[in-house]
Amino acid sequence: MTPLSLREYAVRQRERYRQLTRRADKRALLDEIVAVTKLHRKAVIRLLRRGAAPPGGLSARRPPPSLRPRGRPRRGGPVGGGWPHRRPPLAALRARPARSPGPMRGARRGPRRRQARAPSQCRHAGSAPGPARAQRPARGLATTRAGSWLKGEIPIRTFAEWDDVQPGFLEIDLVAHCGSTTEGFYLCTLCAVDIATAWIELEAVWGKGQERVGAAIHRVRAQLPMPVLGLDSDNGSEFINHHLYAYCQRHAITFTRSRAWKKNDNAHVEQKNGALVRGLVGYDRFATKAAHAQLAAVYRVARLHINFFQPVQKLVSKTRVGARAVRPL
């Protein structure tokens, strides 16, 4: 049975189904439709409960059926600022009563249900409304162009080689604020993540020239609370160049790179690019001195908020049960 024939058949049987009042008669009609269409019984019921055909005919596009929302109902309101996986521990702290000998001792406890919210339940709570999300692209444009210089001199480090790393080894990446096109001049953001401690540094960069990027890395090195022992980047020419290679040799910094076209090798910094840079700045195009100064001001405040006031969630262990990987909460 073709889709058009199925729709025509459903229109006729829908009227019969709505006129029946006895359960036995409805059951008999369902058995007949299942035998004719070879559909599952639940699919037939959903087909018969839909609205009438639109005025434009059977081929016109129908609106989706108004079905009852499925799943568990949401409990509790928005927790507030922060990203989904950071909200549950913050909610637990907010719900905890103040322990002071003064008049606040008998303060009202916060709702216990907030402490039980999973990160998946927090993902949509307090997020941007649908119209605002629709105005921005799903992801930013990639501006990485593989650099051919020094590839034989810079060793490769994959995602599986960060198990026993010590503080001071950074993953770095450049986020382009180019909007919908990479043509012309635009600002960038240098994102640096310490693998062991998850310390994050953000620097606004005027373009993506080698000297500008090298100067931003030097500023990151001066701001870090630990000495820089290693840098790991992608294969973009803004990193794979003689300027940064000589800088790392001069300061005894281990310089490594990821495999070409393997974004998972830079998973730590790629995750922060989306959660921090895109979450704070978005996907618009910035190409002015005023925008550069504003980005720098935002990052000066953001580094304090992120590194000192936001909890960090890291995977400690992972066990496999059959075909599923179970991660502890």
C-alpha positions in Angstrom: 0.0 0.0 0.0 1.4 3.3 -1.1 1.5 6.4 1.3 -1.2 8.1 -0.7 -3.4 5.0 -0.6 -2.8 4.7 3.1 -3.9 8.3 3.7 -7.1 7.9 1.6 -7.9 4.7 3.4 -7.3 6.3 6.8 -9.6 9.2 6.0 -12.5 6.8 5.3 -11.8 4.6 8.3 -11.4 7.5 10.6 -15.0 8.5 10.2 -16.2 5.0 10.9 -14.0 4.8 14.0 -15.3 8.1 15.4 -19.0 7.0 15.0 -18.5 3.8 16.9 -19.3 3.8 20.6 -18.9 0.1 21.7 -15.4 -1.1 22.5 -16.1 -4.4 20.8 -16.9 -2.6 17.5 -13.8 -0.5 17.7 -11.7 -3.5 18.4 -13.1 -5.3 15.4 -12.4 -2.3 13.2 -8.9 -2.0 14.4 -8.3 -5.7 13.6 -9.6 -5.1 10.1 -7.3 -2.1 9.5 -4.3 -3.9 10.9 -4.9 -6.8 8.6 -5.2 -4.5 5.6 -2.4 -2.0 6.2 0.1 -4.4 8.0 0.8 -1.6 10.5 1.3 -2.0 14.3 -1.9 -1.7 16.3 -0.6 1.4 18.1 0.3 3.0 14.8 -3.2 2.4 13.6 -4.7 4.0 16.7 -2.5 7.1 16.3 -3.5 7.3 12.6 -7.2 7.2 13.4 -6.9 9.8 16.2 -5.5 12.5 13.9 -7.5 15.4 12.7 -9.5 15.7 9.4 -7.7 16.2 6.1 -6.8 19.9 5.3 -8.8 21.8 2.7 -5.9 21.6 0.2 -6.5 17.9 -0.2 -4.8 14.7 1.0 -1.4 15.8 -0.5 -1.4 19.1 1.5 0.9 19.2 4.5 -0.8 18.5 7.8 0.2 19.9 11.1 1.7 17.4 13.6 -0.9 15.8 15.9 -1.4 17.4 19.3 -0.2 14.6 21.6 0.2 14.7 25.3 3.9 15.4 26.4 5.6 12.1 27.2 8.1 11.3 29.9 8.5 12.5 33.5 7.2 16.0 34.3 9.8 18.5 35.1 10.3 19.3 38.8 11.6 22.6 40.1 12.3 25.8 38.3 15.5 27.0 36.7 18.5 26.7 38.9 20.2 29.9 37.6 23.4 30.6 35.8 26.0 28.1 34.9 26.1 25.2 32.4 23.9 22.0 32.7 26.5 19.7 34.4 27.5 22.4 36.8 24.0 23.3 38.0 23.3 20.2 40.3 26.1 20.9 42.8 25.3 24.6 42.8 21.7 23.8 43.5 22.7 21.6 46.4 24.7 24.4 47.9 21.8 26.9 47.5 19.3 24.5 49.0 21.5 23.8 52.1 20.3 25.9 55.1 22.7 28.5 56.7 24.3 27.2 59.9 24.7 30.3 62.0 23.9 30.8 65.7 21.9 34.0 64.8 18.3 34.4 63.7 19.1 32.6 60.4 19.4 29.3 62.2 15.8 28.4 61.7 15.8 29.6 58.0 13.5 27.8 55.7 15.1 25.0 53.8 15.3 25.1 50.0 13.3 22.6 48.0 14.9 19.1 48.3 13.8 18.2 44.8 16.4 20.5 43.3 19.2 18.4 44.8 17.9 15.4 42.9 17.9 16.9 39.5 20.1 15.2 37.0 22.3 17.1 34.5 20.0 16.0 31.6 17.1 17.7 33.4 19.1 20.9 33.8 20.1 21.1 30.2 17.0 22.9 29.1 16.2 24.7 32.3 17.1 28.4 32.0 18.6 28.0 28.5 18.0 30.4 25.7 14.4 30.5 24.3 13.6 28.8 21.1 13.5 32.0 18.9 16.9 33.1 20.3 18.4 29.7 19.6 17.0 29.7 16.0 18.8 33.0 15.2 22.3 31.6 15.7 23.9 28.9 13.6 24.2 25.4 14.9 28.0 25.7 15.1 30.8 28.1 14.1 32.8 27.9 10.9 36.1 26.0 10.9 39.0 28.2 10.0 41.9 25.7 10.6 44.2 25.4 7.6 46.8 22.7 7.9 50.3 24.1 8.2 53.0 22.2 6.3 56.0 23.6 8.1 57.7 21.7 11.0 55.2 18.8 11.0 58.1 16.4 11.0 59.6 18.2 14.0 56.5 18.4 16.2 55.4 15.1 17.7 51.7 14.0 17.7 49.8 13.5 20.9 46.4 11.8 20.8 43.4 12.0 23.2 44.5 8.8 25.0 47.8 10.2 26.1 46.6 12.5 28.9 46.2 10.0 31.7 49.2 10.8 33.9 49.8 14.4 32.9 50.8 17.0 35.5 49.7 20.6 35.8 51.2 22.9 33.2 50.3 21.0 30.0 47.8 23.0 28.0 45.6 22.3 25.1 45.2 25.5 23.0 42.8 26.4 20.1 41.7 29.4 18.2 38.0 30.3 18.0 37.0 32.5 15.0 34.4 35.3 15.4 33.7 35.4 11.7 30.0 35.1 11.6 28.7 33.4 8.5 31.8 33.9 6.3 35.5 33.6 6.8 36.4 36.3 4.2 38.1 39.4 5.3 39.4 40.4 8.8 37.8 39.2 12.0 38.7 38.7 15.7 39.6 35.4 17.3 39.7 34.0 20.8 42.6 31.9 22.1 41.3 29.3 24.5 43.8 27.4 26.7 42.9 24.6 29.0 45.2 23.0 31.6 44.5 19.2 31.3 45.2 18.3 35.0 43.5 21.1 36.8 41.0 22.3 34.1 42.2 25.9 34.6 41.0 28.0 31.7 42.5 31.1 30.1 40.7 33.1 27.4 42.5 35.8 25.3 41.1 38.1 22.6 43.3 38.1 19.5 43.4 40.7 16.8 43.2 38.5 13.8 45.0 35.1 13.5 48.5 36.1 12.5 51.4 34.2 13.9 52.9 37.1 15.9 49.4 38.0 17.4 48.7 34.4 18.4 52.2 34.1 19.8 51.7 37.2 21.9 48.4 35.9 23.2 50.1 32.6 24.3 52.8 34.7 26.1 50.0 36.6 28.0 48.4 33.3 28.9 51.7 32.0 30.2 52.2 35.1 32.4 48.7 34.7 33.9 48.7 31.0 34.7 49.2 30.1 38.4 51.5 27.3 37.3 54.5 27.2 34.9 53.7 26.1 31.4 55.4 22.7 30.7 53.7 21.8 27.4 51.4 23.1 24.6 49.2 20.9 22.4 47.5 22.4 19.4 45.8 21.5 16.2 47.5 21.6 12.8 46.6 25.2 11.9 49.3 27.5 10.5 48.6 29.9 13.3 50.3 27.4 15.7 52.5 25.3 13.4 55.1 27.9 12.5 58.7 28.8 13.2 57.6 31.7 15.6 55.8 29.5 18.1 58.3 26.6 17.6 61.2 28.8 18.5 59.3 30.3 21.5 58.7 26.8 22.9 62.3 25.8 22.4 63.6 29.0 24.1 61.4 28.5 27.2 61.8 24.6 27.4 58.1 24.0 26.6 57.1 20.7 25.1 55.3 21.4 21.8 52.9 18.7 20.4 50.1 18.6 17.9 47.0 16.5 17.2 46.4 14.3 14.2 45.0 16.0 11.2 41.2 16.1 11.0 40.9 14.4 14.4 39.0 16.9 16.6 38.8 14.4 19.4 42.5 14.7 20.0 41.8 18.2 21.3 38.6 17.2 23.1 39.3 19.2 26.3 39.7 22.6 24.6 37.0 21.9 21.9 34.5 21.3 24.7 35.4 24.7 26.3 35.2 26.4 22.9 31.5 25.6 22.8 30.6 25.8 26.5 32.5 29.0 27.3 33.5 31.0 24.3 30.3 30.3 22.2 28.2 30.5 25.3 29.5 33.9 26.3 30.1 35.5 22.9 28.0 33.6 20.5 28.5 33.3 16.7 28.4 36.9 15.5 31.1 38.6 13.6 33.5 41.0 15.4 36.1 43.0 13.6 36.5 46.4 15.4 38.8 47.7 18.1 35.8 48.4 20.3 34.8 44.7 20.0 38.3 43.7 20.8 38.4 45.8 23.9 35.0 44.5 25.0 36.1 40.9 24.5 39.2 41.5 26.6 37.0 43.0 29.4 34.6 40.1 29.3 37.4 37.5 29.5 39.0 39.3 32.4 35.9 38.8 34.5 35.0 35.4 33.1 38.4 33.8 34.0 37.8 34.7 37.7 34.2 33.5 37.6 35.0 30.2 35.8 38.2 29.3 37.7 37.3 30.3 41.2 33.5 30.1 41.4 32.4 27.3 39.1 32.7 23.6 39.9 34.6 21.3 37.5 33.2 17.9 36.6 35.8 15.4 35.4 35.4 11.7 34.5 37.1 9.6 37.2 36.2 6.1 36.0 34.0 4.3 33.5 32.8 0.8 33.6 31.2 -1.2 30.8 28.1 -3.3 31.5 27.3 -5.3 28.4 27.1 -2.8 25.5 26.6 0.3 27.7 29.3 2.5 29.3 28.3 3.5 32.9 29.8 6.7 34.3 29.4 7.5 38.0 27.5 10.7 38.8 
